[in-house]
């Protein structure tokens, strides 16, 4: 009786592992064309995280008593980043599938637009991070049109941030 069970489980494992490998290969074959989009979106969000880290350092230097994380990684931020990447990648795959199978006659490039739109939003966030609490000339130009994220790092309003730094946002004078 034990030989029968042993043969049953060996056969089940053999066919089960083959089935699993087949499914993994099929999924890879389907998703492989969208992998470059996922890589680019991942790179964009990592650069955004790095510039947010640099902003946290500048905010801490500006106000040492500020309640900032000072570059510490939070699991809630990592989880939010992971969910964001999952949603963007799912939308990118959906766009690619629509292009490939529903409208193969019309080159819509939906995956390009979806991931490109996400990267554009990340680029704006990167520029906001880099221009906030930055005295460089290019940063001052960007500060006129972009949000100052330093207030968010300090958990205060932008008016309170201006009072803290002693600078008027419009003319840059003390």
C-alpha positions in Angstrom: 0.0 0.0 0.0 2.8 2.4 0.8 4.4 1.8 -2.6 1.2 2.8 -4.3 1.0 6.1 -2.3 4.7 6.7 -3.0 4.2 6.3 -6.7 1.1 8.5 -6.6 2.8 11.3 -4.9 5.9 11.1 -7.1 3.7 11.2 -10.2 1.7 14.1 -8.7 4.9 16.0 -7.9 6.4 15.3 -11.4 3.3 16.5 -13.3 2.6 19.3 -10.8 6.1 20.7 -11.2 5.8 20.4 -15.0 2.5 22.2 -14.9 3.9 24.9 -12.6 6.9 25.5 -14.9 4.6 25.6 -17.9 2.5 28.3 -16.3 5.5 30.3 -15.3 6.9 30.0 -18.9 3.5 31.0 -20.4 3.2 34.0 -18.1 6.8 35.1 -18.9 6.1 34.8 -22.6 3.0 36.9 -22.3 4.6 39.6 -20.0 8.1 39.7 -21.4 7.5 42.6 -23.9 6.4 44.8 -20.9 9.4 44.2 -18.8 11.3 47.2 -20.1 8.4 49.5 -19.1 8.4 48.0 -15.6 12.2 48.6 -15.3 11.9 52.2 -16.3 9.0 52.8 -13.9 10.9 51.2 -11.1 14.0 53.4 -11.9 11.8 56.5 -11.8 10.3 55.7 -8.4 13.7 54.8 -7.0 15.1 58.2 -8.2 12.1 59.9 -6.6 12.8 58.1 -3.3 16.4 59.1 -3.5 15.6 62.7 -4.1 13.1 62.6 -1.2 15.9 61.3 1.0 18.1 64.2 -0.1 15.3 66.6 0.7 14.9 65.1 4.1 18.6 65.8 4.7 18.3 69.4 3.6 15.2 69.9 5.8 17.0 68.5 8.8 20.0 70.8 8.1 17.6 73.8 7.9 15.8 72.9 11.1 17.7 70.4 13.3 14.6 70.2 15.7 12.3 69.2 12.8 10.5 65.9 13.2 11.7 64.3 9.9 12.7 60.7 9.4 16.1 62.0 8.2 16.3 59.4 5.4 14.9 56.4 7.4 13.0 53.8 5.4 9.4 53.3 6.6 7.6 50.1 5.8 4.4 52.1 5.0 6.3 54.0 2.3 7.8 50.8 0.9 4.3 49.2 0.9 2.8 52.2 -0.9 5.6 52.2 -3.4 5.1 48.5 -4.1 1.3 48.9 -4.5 1.9 51.9 -6.9 4.3 49.8 -9.0 1.9 46.9 -9.1 -1.0 49.1 -10.3 1.2 50.9 -12.9 2.6 47.6 -14.1 -0.9 46.0 -14.3 -2.2 49.0 -16.3 0.9 48.8 -18.5 0.3 45.1 -19.2 -3.4 45.8 -19.8 -2.5 48.6 -22.3 -0.1 46.3 -24.1 -2.7 43.5 -24.2 -5.3 45.9 -25.7 -2.8 47.1 -28.3 -1.7 43.6 -29.2 -4.9 41.6 -29.2 -7.9 44.0 -29.4 -6.5 46.6 -31.8 -3.6 45.1 -33.6 -4.4 47.1 -36.7 -4.1 50.5 -34.9 -0.7 51.1 -33.3 -2.0 53.0 -30.2 1.1 52.4 -28.0 -1.0 52.4 -24.9 1.7 50.8 -22.7 4.1 53.6 -23.7 1.5 56.3 -22.8 0.6 54.6 -19.5 4.2 54.1 -18.3 5.3 57.4 -19.8 2.6 59.3 -17.9 3.6 57.6 -14.7 7.3 58.5 -15.3 6.3 62.1 -16.1 4.5 62.4 -12.7 7.6 60.9 -11.0 9.8 63.4 -12.9 7.7 66.3 -11.5 8.0 64.8 -8.0 11.8 64.5 -8.5 12.0 68.2 -9.5 9.8 69.2 -6.6 12.1 67.3 -4.2 15.3 68.7 -5.7 14.1 72.3 -5.8 12.7 72.4 -2.3 15.0 74.0 0.3 17.6 74.5 -2.4 19.3 77.9 -3.0 20.6 77.1 -6.5 19.5 79.4 -9.3 17.7 76.7 -11.3 15.9 75.6 -8.1 14.7 79.1 -7.5 13.2 79.2 -11.0 11.4 75.9 -10.3 10.2 77.0 -6.9 8.0 79.6 -8.7 6.0 76.9 -10.4 6.4 73.8 -8.3 5.2 72.9 -4.8 7.7 73.1 -1.9 7.8 69.6 -0.4 9.8 70.7 2.6 6.6 71.8 4.4 5.3 68.2 4.1 8.6 66.9 5.6 8.2 69.2 8.5 4.5 68.6 8.8 3.7 72.3 8.7 2.0 74.6 6.3 3.9 76.5 3.6 3.3 79.8 5.4 4.9 78.4 8.5 7.8 77.1 6.4 8.3 80.6 5.0 8.3 82.1 8.5 10.8 79.4 9.6 13.2 80.1 6.8 12.5 83.9 6.9 12.1 84.0 3.1 9.3 85.2 1.0 8.5 82.7 -1.8 7.7 85.3 -4.4 10.8 87.5 -4.3 13.3 85.4 -2.4 14.3 88.2 0.0 14.8 87.9 3.7 
